Amino acid sequence: MKKITLYSHLLATHFLFSQIGIETTNPTRTLDINGDLRIRTTEITSNESAAKDSILVVDNMGNSKRISSKTVVNSYLKTVIKGQFSSSSLVDLNLLSNRVKIPFNLTEFDSNSEFNTTTNTYVAKQDGIYSISAQIKANTTVGVATNFGIAITKNGTIINRNSFANISVLGINVTPPVRQVTTLVELDINDTIIFEILSDLASITILGTSEDCFFTIQQIR
C-alpha cells in the first residue's frame, strides 16, 4: 500500500511539472500548440492600467509573451523635432559659394535623438515620409536688391528653397526680413537633412531668437 501511495505521489508530481503538446510530440513550453489558437470569448476589464502591460504578442518562434503598451509605442516612435539656437544673440555667418549651413544647435524636443546639435545635422533613423519646415529672420543690414533665402538640403542637394531679392519703394526696403520653407520628403535610414542660407552677400547676420529662427521635422508616415 505504501508503494502504491509513493508511486501515485511521484506520478502526480510528474504531471504537475510536465509539458503538454497539442499537434506536437516535443513540447517546449508548459502548453505548446502547433497550430492556430482561437479564444471565443474574453472578459472585458474595467482596469485601464491593465492595458499598459497586458498586450499579448507572439515572437518569430511562435512563443506568446506579454509586453507593455508603452514599449510597443516606443518601438516605432515617430520623429518629432523642434530646433533653434541656444542663444538669442545675433548669429553672424560667412557664406561660401553663396550658401552656408544654419548652425541650429539646440533642440526643444527630439523624440528619437536624431538631430546632432554639434554638426547641426538631422540623420534619419527610420524610412518614411517627413514634413520639414524652417524659418529665419535677417537683421536690418540686408539691403535692397540683395538675394536672401533659406533652403532644405537632403544628402547635400537642395530639395526646397525660398529665396528672392529685397525690393524697395521710394528707396525704402519694403521686403519682410523673414524667409520660410516647408516641404514633404521621403527619407531612408541615414539620409541627412541640413538647413542653409542662400545669399549674394559674403556674410550675413540673422536673429538668434527662438521665435524668429527655428525648424521642425515631423514623420507623418
C-alpha positions in Angstrom: 0.0 0.0 0.0 2.9 2.3 0.8 4.5 1.6 -2.5 1.2 2.5 -4.4 1.0 5.7 -2.4 4.6 6.6 -3.3 4.1 5.8 -7.0 0.9 7.9 -7.1 2.7 10.8 -5.5 5.6 10.6 -8.0 3.2 10.4 -10.9 1.2 13.4 -9.7 4.5 15.4 -9.3 5.5 14.4 -12.9 2.2 15.6 -14.3 2.5 18.8 -12.2 5.8 19.8 -13.9 5.3 18.2 -17.3 4.8 20.0 -20.6 1.7 19.4 -22.8 1.8 19.4 -26.6 -1.0 19.7 -29.0 -0.2 18.6 -32.5 3.4 18.1 -31.4 5.2 15.3 -29.6 8.0 17.6 -28.5 6.6 20.4 -26.4 9.0 23.2 -25.3 6.6 25.1 -23.1 4.1 24.2 -20.4 1.5 24.3 -23.2 2.9 24.0 -26.7 0.3 24.4 -29.5 1.4 23.6 -33.1 -1.5 25.3 -34.8 -3.9 28.1 -34.6 -5.3 29.4 -31.3 -8.9 30.7 -31.0 -10.5 32.3 -28.0 -14.2 32.7 -28.5 -14.9 34.9 -25.5 -12.9 37.2 -23.3 -13.8 39.1 -20.2 -13.8 42.9 -20.5 -11.7 44.5 -17.8 -12.5 48.0 -16.3 -8.9 48.3 -15.1 -7.4 50.7 -17.6 -4.0 50.4 -16.2 -4.0 46.7 -17.1 -3.6 47.6 -20.8 -0.3 49.2 -20.1 1.4 45.8 -19.6 -1.1 43.2 -20.7 -0.7 43.2 -24.5 -0.2 39.7 -25.9 2.4 39.3 -28.6 3.9 36.4 -30.5 7.6 36.3 -31.4 9.1 34.7 -34.5 9.3 31.3 -32.8 5.6 31.4 -32.0 6.0 32.0 -28.3 3.3 34.1 -26.7 4.5 36.8 -24.3 3.3 39.9 -22.6 4.6 43.4 -23.3 3.7 46.8 -22.1 1.9 49.2 -24.5 4.5 51.9 -23.9 7.2 49.5 -25.1 5.2 48.8 -28.3 4.7 52.5 -29.0 8.3 53.4 -28.3 9.5 50.6 -30.7 8.1 52.7 -33.5 8.3 56.2 -32.1 7.9 58.7 -34.9 10.3 61.6 -35.3 9.1 64.9 -33.8 11.7 67.6 -33.5 11.8 71.3 -32.9 15.2 73.1 -33.0 16.6 76.6 -32.7 19.6 78.5 -31.5 21.0 78.1 -27.9 21.4 81.9 -27.6 19.2 84.8 -28.6 22.2 86.8 -29.7 22.7 87.7 -33.4 24.2 84.9 -35.5 27.0 86.1 -37.9 27.6 83.8 -40.9 30.1 83.8 -43.7 28.9 82.4 -47.0 30.9 80.2 -49.3 29.6 79.8 -52.9 26.5 81.8 -51.9 25.4 79.4 -49.3 26.1 78.4 -45.6 24.7 75.9 -43.2 22.4 77.3 -40.5 24.0 76.3 -37.2 21.0 75.3 -35.2 22.5 74.0 -32.0 19.6 73.4 -29.6 16.5 71.2 -29.7 13.4 72.0 -27.7 12.4 68.4 -28.1 13.7 65.4 -30.2 11.7 62.2 -29.7 14.3 59.9 -31.3 17.5 61.8 -30.6 18.2 62.3 -34.4 19.4 65.8 -34.6 23.1 66.4 -33.9 23.5 69.8 -32.3 27.3 69.7 -32.9 27.1 69.2 -36.6 23.7 70.9 -37.0 22.5 67.8 -39.0 19.5 65.6 -38.9 20.1 61.9 -39.6 17.0 59.7 -40.2 16.7 56.6 -38.1 13.6 55.3 -39.9 12.4 55.1 -43.5 9.3 57.3 -44.0 7.6 60.5 -45.2 8.6 63.6 -43.3 7.2 67.1 -43.1 10.1 69.6 -42.7 9.9 73.4 -42.2 12.2 76.2 -41.2 12.2 79.9 -40.7 14.9 82.5 -40.4 14.8 86.3 -39.9 17.6 88.6 -41.0 18.6 91.7 -39.2 18.2 95.1 -40.8 21.6 95.1 -42.6 20.3 93.1 -45.6 20.0 95.7 -48.2 17.7 96.4 -51.2 18.3 94.2 -54.3 20.1 91.6 -52.2 19.2 88.0 -52.7 18.4 86.3 -49.4 16.7 83.0 -48.7 16.6 79.6 -46.9 16.9 76.1 -48.3 16.3 72.5 -47.1 19.2 70.2 -48.2 19.0 66.4 -48.3 22.2 64.5 -48.6 24.0 67.6 -49.9 21.4 68.5 -52.5 18.9 71.4 -52.2 15.3 69.9 -52.4 13.3 73.1 -51.5 14.1 76.7 -51.1 12.5 80.2 -50.7 15.0 82.8 -51.9 14.4 86.2 -53.5 15.8 89.7 -53.6 14.6 92.5 -51.4 12.8 95.3 -53.2 12.3 99.0 -52.4 9.7 101.6 -52.8 11.0 105.2 -52.9 14.3 104.0 -51.7 12.9 102.2 -48.7 13.3 98.4 -48.3 9.7 97.0 -48.1 10.5 93.3 -48.2 10.0 91.4 -44.9 13.2 90.0 -43.5 11.6 86.6 -42.9 12.1 83.6 -45.1 10.2 80.4 -44.6 10.3 77.0 -46.3 8.2 73.9 -45.9 8.2 70.6 -47.8 7.3 66.9 -47.7 10.2 64.5 -48.4 10.8 60.7 -48.4 13.8 59.7 -46.3 15.6 56.4 -45.9 17.6 55.4 -42.9 20.8 57.5 -42.6 19.6 60.2 -45.0 20.7 63.7 -43.8 18.9 67.0 -43.7 20.5 70.4 -43.1 19.2 73.9 -43.4 21.1 76.6 -45.4 21.0 80.3 -46.1 21.3 81.4 -49.7 22.5 84.9 -50.5 24.6 87.1 -52.8 26.3 88.5 -49.7 29.7 87.4 -48.4 28.4 87.4 -44.9 25.0 87.8 -43.3 23.5 88.2 -39.8 20.3 86.5 -38.6 18.5 86.7 -35.3 19.1 84.1 -32.7 15.7 84.3 -31.0 13.7 81.1 -31.0 10.5 82.8 -32.1 12.2 84.1 -35.2 14.6 81.4 -36.3 13.7 77.7 -35.9 13.0 74.4 -37.6 10.7 71.5 -37.2 10.8 67.9 -38.5 7.9 65.5 -38.2 7.5 62.0 -39.5 4.0 61.6 -40.8 4.2 58.1 -42.3 
